[in-house]
């Protein structure tokens, strides 16, 4: 298909001189740049503009080198005077991240953000701790609207428990125990654990290098 472009008065089209304000001559426009439903004179102008942009785009992309994006800094273990910030987001129904990298013995500022609609909790502890909280909260499953019922576990099985309402952020400063490789994450409110709110602690060394501890089994 060819398109029309205005020519000076007195030019020739098809071997004949056309009087008046001028003639329109045929201009070949690449098929890829034609726009259906747009007048030919506008389409021709936009087509060549699009062609120029298409030719310039590879050079612009080449100038954007992804290697210039800074890498995620390695983990620097936190200390009591400068805890490392660790964020865990509670959603309906999962933890983000589900695997938390922690350095045994470091001090962290644990920020728990409830980004879901339900009330959630983050329990960090061994399998025995998770089992204790699951048993304690079982009678309170599917509670009526209102505050989460107060429950308790036997001494020594408390672990870390942080309850957050929808949209709420709770933070604590915590020193990670040396047996961090045995720690699991769980939310045992109602059936949240069974729906996916489970995770674990991944012990790492300075710089985030895995320590090679096998992950514990889910309770």
HUTA-V459369 format. One record per residue. N is the residue number from 0. RES is the residue in one letter. PHI is phi in radians with two decimals (none if undefined). BURIAL is b if it has 9 or more other C-alpha atoms within 8 Angstrom, else e. Layout:
n/res/phi/burial
N/RES/PHI/BURIAL
N/RES/PHI/BURIAL
This chain:
n/res/phi/burial
0/X/none/e
1/X/-1.98/e
2/X/-2.16/b
3/X/-1.74/b
4/X/-2.42/b
5/X/-1.11/e
6/X/-2.09/b
7/X/-1.08/e
8/X/-1.03/b
9/X/1.46/b
10/X/-1.29/b
11/X/-1.92/b
12/X/-2.33/b
13/X/1.16/e
14/X/1.49/e
15/X/-2.13/e
16/X/-1.42/e
17/X/-1.94/b
18/X/-1.31/e
19/X/1.76/e
20/X/-1.24/e
21/X/2.47/b
22/X/-2.08/b
23/X/-2.10/b
24/X/-1.88/b
25/X/-1.36/e
26/X/-2.22/e
27/X/-1.38/e
28/X/-2.06/b
29/X/-0.94/e
30/X/-1.00/e
31/X/-1.13/e
32/X/-1.85/b
33/X/-1.44/b
34/X/-2.04/e
35/X/-1.09/e
36/X/1.43/e
37/X/-1.86/e
38/X/-0.88/e
39/X/-0.96/e
40/X/-1.15/b
41/X/-1.30/e
42/X/-1.06/b
43/X/-1.11/b
44/X/-1.11/e
45/X/-1.20/e
46/X/-1.11/b
47/X/-1.19/b
48/X/-1.15/e
49/X/-1.12/b
50/X/-1.11/b
51/X/-1.12/e
52/X/-1.15/e
53/X/-1.10/e
54/X/-1.27/e
55/X/-1.47/e
56/X/-1.07/e
57/X/-1.00/e
58/X/-1.16/e
59/X/-1.17/e
60/X/-1.19/e
61/X/-1.11/e
62/X/-1.30/e
63/X/-1.66/e
64/X/-1.59/e
65/X/-1.13/e
66/X/-1.21/e
67/X/-1.44/e
68/X/-1.28/e
69/X/-1.15/e
70/X/-1.33/e
71/X/-1.10/e
72/X/-1.12/e
73/X/-1.17/e
74/X/-1.23/e
75/X/-1.89/e
76/X/-0.95/b
77/X/-1.37/b
78/X/-2.19/b
79/X/-1.02/e
80/X/-1.42/e
81/X/-2.58/e
82/X/-1.10/b
83/X/-1.42/b
84/X/-1.38/e
85/X/-2.23/e
86/X/-1.93/e
87/X/-2.26/b
88/X/-1.77/b
89/X/-1.73/b
90/X/-2.11/b
91/X/-1.63/e
92/X/-2.44/b
93/X/-2.86/b
94/X/-1.76/b
95/X/-2.23/b
96/X/-1.44/e
97/X/-1.48/b
98/X/-2.10/b
99/X/-1.88/e
100/X/-1.43/b
101/X/-2.33/b
102/X/-1.66/b
103/X/-0.94/b
104/X/1.58/e
105/X/-1.38/b
106/X/-1.88/b
107/X/-2.17/b
108/X/-1.82/b
109/X/-1.54/b
110/X/-1.84/b
111/X/-1.86/b
112/X/-1.97/b
113/X/-1.56/b
114/X/-1.68/b
115/X/-1.80/b
116/X/-1.63/e
117/X/-1.53/e
118/X/-1.27/b
119/X/-2.28/b
120/X/-2.37/b
121/X/-2.09/b
122/X/-1.90/b
123/X/-2.01/b
124/X/3.11/b
125/X/-1.22/b
126/X/-1.05/b
127/X/-1.11/e
128/X/-1.13/b
129/X/-1.08/b
130/X/-1.11/b
131/X/-1.13/b
132/X/-1.23/b
133/X/-1.08/b
134/X/-1.18/e
135/X/-1.18/b
136/X/-1.61/b
137/X/-1.03/b
138/X/-1.11/e
139/X/-1.70/b
140/X/-1.11/b
141/X/0.95/e
142/X/-1.27/e
143/X/-1.19/e
144/X/-0.99/e
145/X/2.34/e
146/X/-1.06/e
147/X/-1.12/e
148/X/-1.02/e
149/X/-1.38/e
150/X/-2.29/e
151/X/-2.47/e
152/X/-2.15/b
153/X/-1.04/e
154/X/-0.97/e
155/X/1.59/e
156/X/-2.06/b
157/X/-1.26/b
158/X/1.03/b
159/X/-1.97/e
160/X/-2.26/b
161/X/-2.22/b
162/X/-1.81/b
163/X/-2.35/b
164/X/-1.30/b
165/X/-0.99/b
166/X/1.43/b
167/X/-1.67/b
168/X/-2.12/b
169/X/-2.12/b
170/X/-2.29/e
171/X/-2.42/e
172/X/-1.75/b
173/X/-2.51/e
174/X/-1.67/e
175/X/-1.20/b
176/X/-1.21/e
177/X/-1.22/e
178/X/-1.66/e
179/X/-1.02/b
180/X/-1.18/b
181/X/-1.74/b
182/X/-1.63/b
183/X/-2.05/b
184/X/-1.95/b
185/X/-2.82/b
186/X/-2.20/b
187/X/-1.88/b
188/X/-1.22/b
189/X/0.92/b
190/X/-1.89/e
191/X/-1.10/b
192/X/-1.11/b
193/X/-1.16/e
194/X/-1.51/e
195/X/2.26/e
196/X/-1.49/b
197/X/-2.48/b
198/X/-2.90/b
199/X/-2.72/b
200/X/-1.66/b
201/X/-1.88/b
202/X/-1.27/b
203/X/-2.33/b
204/X/-1.70/b
205/X/-0.93/b
206/X/1.58/e
207/X/1.49/b
208/X/-1.32/e
209/X/-1.01/b
210/X/-1.57/e
211/X/1.45/e
212/X/-1.33/e
213/X/-1.21/e
214/X/-1.25/e
215/X/-1.25/b
216/X/-1.34/e
217/X/-1.17/e
218/X/-1.19/e
